[in-house]
Amino acid sequence: MIRTGVASLIALLALTSSANEYRGLNAQSRGVRDLVADLAATDPAARVRAACEIRELGDTAADAIQPLLGVLGDAAPVEASVCGRRSWRGSADDLTSPGEQAAAALVAIGTRAFQPVLDTLKSPVWIARRNAAWALGAFDDQRAVAALIDTLKDREPGVREQAAWALGALDDASALPALMSALKDPDPRVRRQAAWALGAIDDARASSALSSALTDQDDRTREQAAWALGAIDDSAAVPALLRALSDPGDRVRRQAAWALGAIDDARAVEGLVHALADQSSGVRQQAAWALGAIGDPRALAGLLPSLKDSDAGVRKQAAWAIGAIGK
């Protein structure tokens, strides 16, 4: 299953935890004044290290708020290992930046940093606006919702994408109309993140818009929309998800099969049985799981041949599904 927004949430927990593996820098041995000075160092790695050490000081580093705000727009690429962990963006190449780590430090400082970060959404530097949007989602403070909704209109796709994530993290239903509109954003990154956010908010009022997103030109947006529909668990989405079982993208078909199992609607049985013959073993495996989750005896005739599937994962899932139906 796609886990765009989940990866971000996991990274957030790692960044804000005080009980973690990152202790080598020994932040307590250095004062905030020294660390703030290092935020202006020529070497971007030194700036990243300073922000990471400030983060470890938490709410005792309130004097660093303004200097950290000044670093939010710093996008210099640095290996995330400098801080002993991955970037909160979950970058595949393990890169972070002083701006990203400054955002994490501001979140760790807490409430006193909230309003200054909120004000940064109006910064002329788009990187700073993006990092501020992430921080506002991480603060988990509903006061940011209205400003983030407005930020979905930002001229930069990267900022809109991060605002969509933040609104999903804040889980406020008042963002539904704006996020549904964002499903039609010209940039696919924004559409994907809006789909994730709607699934995270988990409100059936988004089902129709997400069902329409299953025909998006971008396959990752379609995949994320299928996940969101399964997360929302609204049976009204079943017809659209059944059509998605014929999507040209195997990841979309697999996610649609999962969603149908999660919704647990017997109308999906015939389509899922047909999916047991899909060319992708991942789709066949997910279809078998979905049939077991639904538990309709009509699926048994289709599942029995899957016990001889060429893929071991499919055979194992089919055996489980048969057992689940027989209970």
Sine and cosine of phi, psi and omega as CSV:
sin_phi,cos_phi,sin_psi,cos_psi,sin_omega,cos_omega
0.00,0.00,0.55,-0.84,0.04,-1.00
-0.95,0.32,0.61,-0.80,-0.08,-1.00
-0.63,-0.77,0.72,0.69,-0.02,-1.00
-0.82,0.57,-0.84,0.54,-0.05,-1.00
-0.93,0.35,-0.54,0.84,0.01,-1.00
-0.88,0.47,-0.65,0.76,0.03,-1.00
-0.87,0.49,-0.63,0.77,0.03,-1.00
-0.90,0.43,-0.66,0.75,-0.01,-1.00
-0.91,0.41,-0.63,0.78,0.04,-1.00
-0.90,0.44,-0.67,0.74,0.02,-1.00
-0.89,0.45,-0.61,0.79,0.03,-1.00
-0.87,0.49,-0.71,0.70,0.00,-1.00
-0.88,0.48,-0.61,0.79,-0.01,-1.00
-0.92,0.39,-0.60,0.80,-0.06,-1.00
-0.96,0.29,-0.57,0.82,-0.11,-0.99
-1.00,-0.07,-0.09,1.00,-0.02,-1.00
-0.97,0.24,0.65,-0.76,0.06,-1.00
-1.00,-0.02,-0.24,0.97,0.02,-1.00
-0.96,-0.29,1.00,0.03,-0.04,-1.00
-0.54,-0.84,0.02,-1.00,-0.12,-0.99
-0.97,0.25,-0.20,0.98,-0.11,-0.99
-1.00,0.04,1.00,-0.08,0.04,-1.00
-0.75,-0.66,-0.08,1.00,-0.11,-0.99
-0.90,0.44,-0.45,0.89,-0.05,-1.00
-0.97,0.24,-0.33,0.94,0.05,-1.00
0.79,0.62,0.87,0.49,-0.10,-0.99
-0.85,0.53,-0.53,0.85,-0.07,-1.00
-0.90,0.44,-0.34,0.94,-0.04,-1.00
-0.98,0.18,-0.13,0.99,-0.01,-1.00
-0.84,-0.54,0.59,-0.80,-0.01,-1.00
-0.99,0.15,0.35,-0.93,0.01,-1.00
-0.86,0.51,-0.60,0.80,-0.03,-1.00
-0.87,0.49,-0.68,0.73,0.03,-1.00
-0.91,0.42,-0.65,0.76,-0.01,-1.00
-0.92,0.39,-0.63,0.77,0.04,-1.00
-0.88,0.47,-0.64,0.77,0.04,-1.00
-0.88,0.48,-0.62,0.79,0.00,-1.00
-0.94,0.34,-0.33,0.94,0.06,-1.00
-0.90,0.45,-0.31,0.95,0.02,-1.00
-0.97,-0.24,0.22,0.98,-0.03,-1.00
-0.89,0.45,0.44,-0.90,0.03,-1.00
-0.92,0.39,-0.61,0.80,-0.03,-1.00
-0.98,0.17,0.87,-0.49,-0.01,-1.00
-0.88,0.47,-0.49,0.87,0.04,-1.00
-0.90,0.43,-0.59,0.81,0.04,-1.00
-0.92,0.39,-0.59,0.81,0.04,-1.00
-0.92,0.40,-0.65,0.76,0.04,-1.00
-0.89,0.45,-0.73,0.69,-0.01,-1.00
-0.86,0.51,-0.64,0.77,0.00,-1.00
-0.89,0.45,-0.71,0.71,0.01,-1.00
-0.89,0.45,-0.63,0.78,0.01,-1.00
-0.91,0.42,-0.65,0.76,0.02,-1.00
-0.93,0.38,-0.62,0.78,0.06,-1.00
-0.89,0.46,-0.65,0.76,0.03,-1.00
-0.84,0.54,-0.65,0.76,-0.01,-1.00
-0.91,0.42,-0.40,0.92,0.01,-1.00
-0.98,0.18,-0.28,0.96,0.06,-1.00
0.86,0.51,-0.67,-0.75,-0.12,-0.99
-0.95,0.31,-0.06,1.00,0.08,-1.00
-0.99,0.15,-0.08,1.00,-0.05,-1.00
-0.96,-0.28,0.51,0.86,-0.05,-1.00
-0.86,0.52,-0.46,0.89,0.01,-1.00
-0.91,0.40,-0.23,0.97,-0.02,-1.00
-1.00,-0.03,0.00,1.00,-0.10,-1.00
-0.84,0.55,-0.81,0.58,-0.05,-1.00
-0.89,0.46,-0.72,0.69,0.06,-1.00
-0.86,0.51,-0.62,0.78,0.03,-1.00
-0.90,0.43,-0.64,0.77,0.06,-1.00
-0.86,0.51,-0.59,0.80,0.02,-1.00
-0.93,0.36,-0.30,0.95,-0.01,-1.00
-1.00,-0.10,-0.20,0.98,-0.10,-0.99
-0.83,0.56,-0.48,0.88,-0.01,-1.00
-1.00,0.01,0.11,0.99,-0.04,-1.00
-1.00,0.09,0.95,-0.32,-0.08,-1.00
-0.97,-0.25,0.28,0.96,-0.02,-1.00
-0.85,0.53,0.82,-0.57,-0.05,-1.00
-0.96,0.29,0.72,-0.70,-0.01,-1.00
-0.63,-0.77,0.60,-0.80,0.08,-1.00
-0.86,0.50,0.76,-0.65,-0.04,-1.00
-0.91,0.43,-0.34,0.94,0.01,-1.00
-0.89,0.45,-0.28,0.96,0.06,-1.00
-0.84,0.55,-0.55,0.83,0.01,-1.00
-0.98,-0.19,0.05,1.00,0.04,-1.00
0.98,0.20,0.31,0.95,-0.02,-1.00
-0.28,-0.96,0.13,-0.99,0.04,-1.00
-0.97,0.22,0.33,-0.94,0.13,-0.99
-0.89,0.46,0.49,-0.87,0.06,-1.00
-0.91,0.42,-0.27,0.96,0.06,-1.00
-0.98,0.18,-0.12,0.99,0.03,-1.00
0.91,0.41,0.56,0.83,-0.07,-1.00
-0.88,0.47,0.69,-0.72,-0.01,-1.00
-0.90,0.43,-0.49,0.87,-0.03,-1.00
-1.00,-0.05,0.17,0.98,0.08,-1.00
0.84,0.54,0.65,0.76,0.08,-1.00
-0.97,-0.23,0.56,-0.83,0.12,-0.99
-0.75,-0.66,-0.23,-0.97,0.02,-1.00
-0.42,-0.91,0.33,-0.95,0.08,-1.00
-0.84,0.54,-0.60,0.80,0.00,-1.00
-0.90,0.44,-0.68,0.74,0.02,-1.00
-0.90,0.44,-0.69,0.72,-0.01,-1.00
-0.95,0.31,-0.50,0.87,0.10,-0.99
-0.90,0.43,-0.64,0.77,0.04,-1.00
-0.88,0.47,-0.68,0.74,0.02,-1.00
-0.90,0.43,-0.61,0.79,0.02,-1.00
-0.91,0.41,-0.64,0.77,0.02,-1.00
-0.90,0.44,-0.64,0.77,0.05,-1.00
-0.89,0.46,-0.66,0.75,-0.01,-1.00
-0.91,0.40,-0.52,0.85,0.03,-1.00
-0.91,0.42,-0.60,0.80,0.13,-0.99
0.98,-0.20,-0.48,-0.87,-0.22,-0.98
-0.80,0.59,-0.63,0.78,-0.05,-1.00
-0.90,0.44,-0.36,0.93,0.00,-1.00
-1.00,0.00,-0.18,0.98,-0.14,-0.99
-0.87,0.49,-0.83,0.55,-0.07,-1.00
-0.88,0.47,-0.69,0.72,0.07,-1.00
-0.86,0.51,-0.61,0.79,0.04,-1.00
-0.93,0.38,-0.66,0.75,0.04,-1.00
-0.84,0.53,-0.68,0.74,0.01,-1.00
-0.90,0.44,-0.43,0.90,-0.04,-1.00
-0.94,0.34,-0.26,0.96,0.08,-1.00
-0.87,0.49,-0.24,0.97,0.03,-1.00
-0.97,-0.24,0.19,0.98,0.01,-1.00
-0.89,0.46,0.57,-0.82,0.08,-1.00
-0.95,0.31,-0.20,0.98,-0.02,-1.00
-0.99,-0.12,0.89,-0.45,-0.14,-0.99
-0.92,0.38,-0.54,0.84,0.04,-1.00
-0.88,0.47,-0.64,0.77,0.03,-1.00
-0.90,0.43,-0.63,0.77,0.03,-1.00
-0.91,0.42,-0.64,0.77,0.02,-1.00
-0.90,0.45,-0.74,0.68,-0.02,-1.00
-0.92,0.40,-0.56,0.83,0.06,-1.00
-0.92,0.40,-0.63,0.77,0.02,-1.00
-0.88,0.47,-0.69,0.73,0.05,-1.00
-0.86,0.51,-0.74,0.67,-0.04,-1.00
-0.86,0.51,-0.62,0.79,-0.02,-1.00
-0.92,0.40,-0.57,0.82,0.11,-0.99
-0.93,0.37,-0.61,0.80,0.00,-1.00
-0.95,0.31,-0.49,0.87,0.06,-1.00
-0.89,0.46,-0.48,0.88,-0.02,-1.00
0.85,0.53,0.74,0.67,-0.01,-1.00
-0.86,-0.51,0.89,-0.46,-0.10,-0.99
-0.90,0.44,-0.27,0.96,0.03,-1.00
-0.89,0.46,-0.28,0.96,-0.03,-1.00
-1.00,0.07,-0.18,0.98,-0.16,-0.99
-0.86,0.51,-0.77,0.64,-0.06,-1.00
-0.87,0.49,-0.68,0.73,-0.01,-1.00
-0.92,0.39,-0.61,0.79,0.02,-1.00
-0.94,0.35,-0.58,0.81,0.09,-1.00
-0.86,0.51,-0.69,0.72,0.04,-1.00
-0.90,0.44,-0.55,0.83,-0.03,-1.00
-0.94,0.35,-0.30,0.95,0.10,-1.00
-0.90,0.43,-0.15,0.99,0.06,-1.00
-0.98,-0.20,0.10,1.00,-0.02,-1.00
-0.83,0.56,0.52,-0.86,-0.04,-1.00
-0.95,0.31,-0.31,0.95,-0.04,-1.00
-0.98,-0.18,0.81,-0.58,0.00,-1.00
-0.85,0.53,-0.61,0.79,-0.01,-1.00
-0.88,0.47,-0.55,0.83,0.03,-1.00
-0.96,0.28,-0.68,0.73,0.02,-1.00
-0.88,0.47,-0.66,0.75,0.02,-1.00
-0.86,0.51,-0.72,0.70,-0.04,-1.00
-0.94,0.33,-0.55,0.84,0.06,-1.00
-0.90,0.43,-0.64,0.77,0.04,-1.00
-0.89,0.46,-0.69,0.72,0.04,-1.00
-0.86,0.51,-0.72,0.70,-0.05,-1.00
-0.87,0.48,-0.64,0.77,0.01,-1.00
-0.92,0.40,-0.59,0.81,0.09,-1.00
-0.91,0.40,-0.64,0.77,0.02,-1.00
-0.91,0.42,-0.57,0.82,0.00,-1.00
-0.97,0.23,-0.35,0.94,0.14,-0.99
0.83,0.56,0.78,0.62,-0.02,-1.00
-0.90,-0.43,0.87,-0.50,-0.08,-1.00
-0.90,0.43,-0.31,0.95,0.03,-1.00
-0.91,0.42,-0.27,0.96,0.01,-1.00
-1.00,0.09,-0.11,0.99,-0.09,-1.00
-0.81,0.58,-0.78,0.62,-0.04,-1.00
-0.85,0.52,-0.68,0.73,-0.02,-1.00
-0.92,0.40,-0.64,0.77,0.00,-1.00
-0.94,0.34,-0.59,0.81,0.06,-1.00
-0.91,0.42,-0.60,0.80,0.09,-1.00
-0.91,0.42,-0.58,0.81,-0.01,-1.00
-0.92,0.39,-0.29,0.96,0.09,-1.00
-0.91,0.42,-0.19,0.98,0.04,-1.00
-0.93,-0.37,0.24,0.97,0.03,-1.00
-0.85,0.52,0.56,-0.83,0.00,-1.00
-0.92,0.40,-0.32,0.95,-0.03,-1.00
-0.98,-0.18,0.81,-0.58,-0.05,-1.00
-0.89,0.45,-0.48,0.88,0.02,-1.00
-0.89,0.46,-0.62,0.79,0.01,-1.00
-0.94,0.35,-0.66,0.75,-0.01,-1.00
-0.89,0.46,-0.67,0.74,0.02,-1.00
-0.87,0.49,-0.72,0.69,-0.07,-1.00
-0.94,0.34,-0.55,0.84,0.07,-1.00
-0.90,0.43,-0.64,0.77,0.04,-1.00
-0.89,0.46,-0.70,0.71,0.04,-1.00
-0.86,0.50,-0.71,0.70,-0.04,-1.00
-0.88,0.48,-0.64,0.77,0.02,-1.00
-0.91,0.42,-0.61,0.79,0.08,-1.00
-0.92,0.39,-0.61,0.80,0.01,-1.00
-0.92,0.39,-0.60,0.80,0.02,-1.00
-0.95,0.31,-0.52,0.85,0.17,-0.99
0.88,0.47,0.88,0.48,0.00,-1.00
-0.78,-0.63,0.82,-0.58,-0.09,-1.00
-0.89,0.46,-0.29,0.96,0.04,-1.00
-0.90,0.44,-0.29,0.96,0.01,-1.00
-1.00,0.01,-0.08,1.00,-0.13,-0.99
-0.87,0.49,-0.68,0.73,-0.04,-1.00
-0.90,0.44,-0.72,0.70,0.00,-1.00
-0.90,0.44,-0.65,0.76,0.02,-1.00
-0.93,0.36,-0.58,0.81,0.06,-1.00
-0.89,0.46,-0.64,0.77,0.06,-1.00
-0.91,0.42,-0.56,0.83,0.00,-1.00
-0.93,0.38,-0.24,0.97,0.07,-1.00
-0.93,0.37,-0.14,0.99,0.07,-1.00
-0.95,-0.33,0.22,0.98,0.01,-1.00
-0.85,0.52,0.49,-0.87,0.01,-1.00
-0.93,0.38,-0.43,0.90,-0.04,-1.00
-1.00,0.00,0.85,-0.53,-0.09,-1.00
-0.92,0.38,-0.52,0.86,0.01,-1.00
-0.95,0.32,-0.51,0.86,0.10,-1.00
-0.92,0.38,-0.67,0.74,0.04,-1.00
-0.88,0.47,-0.67,0.74,0.01,-1.00
-0.89,0.47,-0.70,0.72,-0.02,-1.00
-0.93,0.37,-0.58,0.82,0.05,-1.00
-0.90,0.43,-0.63,0.77,0.04,-1.00
-0.89,0.45,-0.69,0.73,0.06,-1.00
-0.86,0.51,-0.71,0.70,-0.04,-1.00
-0.87,0.49,-0.64,0.76,0.01,-1.00
-0.90,0.43,-0.62,0.79,0.07,-1.00
-0.92,0.39,-0.61,0.79,0.02,-1.00
-0.91,0.41,-0.61,0.80,0.01,-1.00
-0.96,0.29,-0.53,0.85,0.10,-1.00
0.89,0.45,0.79,0.61,0.00,-1.00
-0.92,-0.38,0.87,-0.50,-0.06,-1.00
-0.90,0.44,-0.29,0.96,0.04,-1.00
-0.90,0.44,-0.33,0.94,-0.03,-1.00
-1.00,0.09,-0.12,0.99,-0.10,-0.99
-0.84,0.54,-0.75,0.66,-0.01,-1.00
-0.84,0.54,-0.68,0.73,0.00,-1.00
-0.92,0.40,-0.62,0.78,0.02,-1.00
-0.93,0.36,-0.57,0.82,0.07,-1.00
-0.89,0.45,-0.64,0.77,0.07,-1.00
-0.90,0.43,-0.57,0.82,-0.01,-1.00
-0.93,0.38,-0.29,0.96,0.08,-1.00
-0.91,0.41,-0.21,0.98,0.07,-1.00
-0.96,-0.27,0.21,0.98,-0.01,-1.00
-0.87,0.50,0.56,-0.83,0.03,-1.00
-0.91,0.41,-0.34,0.94,-0.01,-1.00
-1.00,-0.07,0.82,-0.57,-0.05,-1.00
-0.92,0.39,-0.49,0.87,0.04,-1.00
-0.93,0.36,-0.56,0.83,0.06,-1.00
-0.93,0.38,-0.70,0.71,0.00,-1.00
-0.88,0.47,-0.66,0.75,0.00,-1.00
-0.90,0.44,-0.68,0.73,-0.01,-1.00
-0.93,0.38,-0.58,0.81,0.05,-1.00
-0.90,0.43,-0.64,0.77,0.03,-1.00
-0.89,0.45,-0.68,0.73,0.05,-1.00
-0.87,0.50,-0.71,0.70,-0.04,-1.00
-0.87,0.49,-0.65,0.76,0.01,-1.00
-0.90,0.43,-0.61,0.79,0.07,-1.00
-0.93,0.38,-0.62,0.79,0.01,-1.00
-0.91,0.40,-0.59,0.81,0.01,-1.00
-0.96,0.28,-0.52,0.86,0.11,-0.99
0.89,0.46,0.84,0.54,0.00,-1.00
-0.88,-0.48,0.82,-0.58,-0.08,-1.00
-0.89,0.45,-0.31,0.95,0.04,-1.00
-0.89,0.45,-0.31,0.95,-0.07,-1.00
-1.00,0.08,-0.14,0.99,-0.15,-0.99
-0.85,0.52,-0.77,0.63,-0.07,-1.00
-0.87,0.49,-0.71,0.70,0.00,-1.00
-0.90,0.44,-0.61,0.79,0.00,-1.00
-0.95,0.33,-0.60,0.80,0.08,-1.00
-0.88,0.48,-0.66,0.75,0.06,-1.00
-0.88,0.47,-0.59,0.81,-0.01,-1.00
-0.93,0.37,-0.26,0.97,0.06,-1.00
-0.91,0.41,-0.23,0.97,0.05,-1.00
-0.97,-0.24,0.18,0.98,-0.02,-1.00
-0.86,0.52,0.51,-0.86,0.00,-1.00
-0.93,0.37,-0.36,0.93,0.00,-1.00
-1.00,-0.05,0.80,-0.60,0.02,-1.00
-0.91,0.42,-0.53,0.85,0.03,-1.00
-0.90,0.44,-0.64,0.77,0.04,-1.00
-0.92,0.38,-0.69,0.72,0.00,-1.00
-0.88,0.48,-0.68,0.74,0.00,-1.00
-0.90,0.44,-0.69,0.73,-0.01,-1.00
-0.93,0.36,-0.57,0.82,0.04,-1.00
-0.91,0.42,-0.65,0.76,0.03,-1.00
-0.89,0.46,-0.69,0.72,0.05,-1.00
-0.86,0.51,-0.71,0.70,-0.05,-1.00
-0.88,0.48,-0.65,0.76,0.02,-1.00
-0.91,0.42,-0.61,0.80,0.08,-1.00
-0.92,0.38,-0.61,0.80,0.01,-1.00
-0.92,0.40,-0.59,0.80,0.02,-1.00
-0.96,0.29,-0.65,0.76,0.12,-0.99
0.97,0.23,0.43,0.90,-0.01,-1.00
-1.00,0.01,0.81,-0.58,-0.03,-1.00
-0.85,0.52,-0.37,0.93,0.01,-1.00
-0.88,0.48,-0.32,0.95,-0.04,-1.00
-0.98,0.18,-0.27,0.96,-0.12,-0.99
-0.86,0.50,-0.66,0.75,-0.03,-1.00
-0.88,0.48,-0.54,0.84,0.04,-1.00
-0.99,0.16,-0.53,0.85,-0.05,-1.00
-0.97,0.24,-0.55,0.84,-0.07,-1.00
-0.84,0.54,-0.71,0.70,0.05,-1.00
-0.89,0.46,-0.43,0.90,-0.02,-1.00
-0.94,0.35,-0.23,0.97,0.08,-1.00
-0.92,0.39,-0.26,0.97,0.04,-1.00
-0.93,-0.38,0.32,0.95,0.01,-1.00
-0.86,0.51,0.50,-0.87,0.00,-1.00
-0.92,0.39,-0.32,0.95,-0.03,-1.00
-0.98,-0.20,0.78,-0.62,-0.04,-1.00
-0.90,0.45,-0.58,0.81,0.01,-1.00
-0.90,0.44,-0.63,0.78,0.03,-1.00
-0.92,0.40,-0.69,0.72,0.00,-1.00
-0.87,0.49,-0.69,0.72,-0.01,-1.00
-0.90,0.44,-0.68,0.74,-0.02,-1.00
-0.93,0.36,-0.59,0.81,0.04,-1.00
-0.90,0.43,-0.66,0.76,0.03,-1.00
-0.89,0.46,-0.67,0.74,0.05,-1.00
-0.88,0.48,-0.71,0.70,-0.05,-1.00
-0.88,0.47,-0.67,0.74,0.02,-1.00
-0.88,0.48,-0.68,0.73,0.05,-1.00
-0.89,0.45,-0.65,0.76,0.00,-1.00
-0.90,0.43,-0.64,0.77,0.00,-1.00
-0.93,0.36,-0.57,0.82,-0.05,-1.00
-0.97,0.26,-0.22,0.98,-0.04,-1.00
-0.96,0.29,0.00,0.00,0.00,0.00
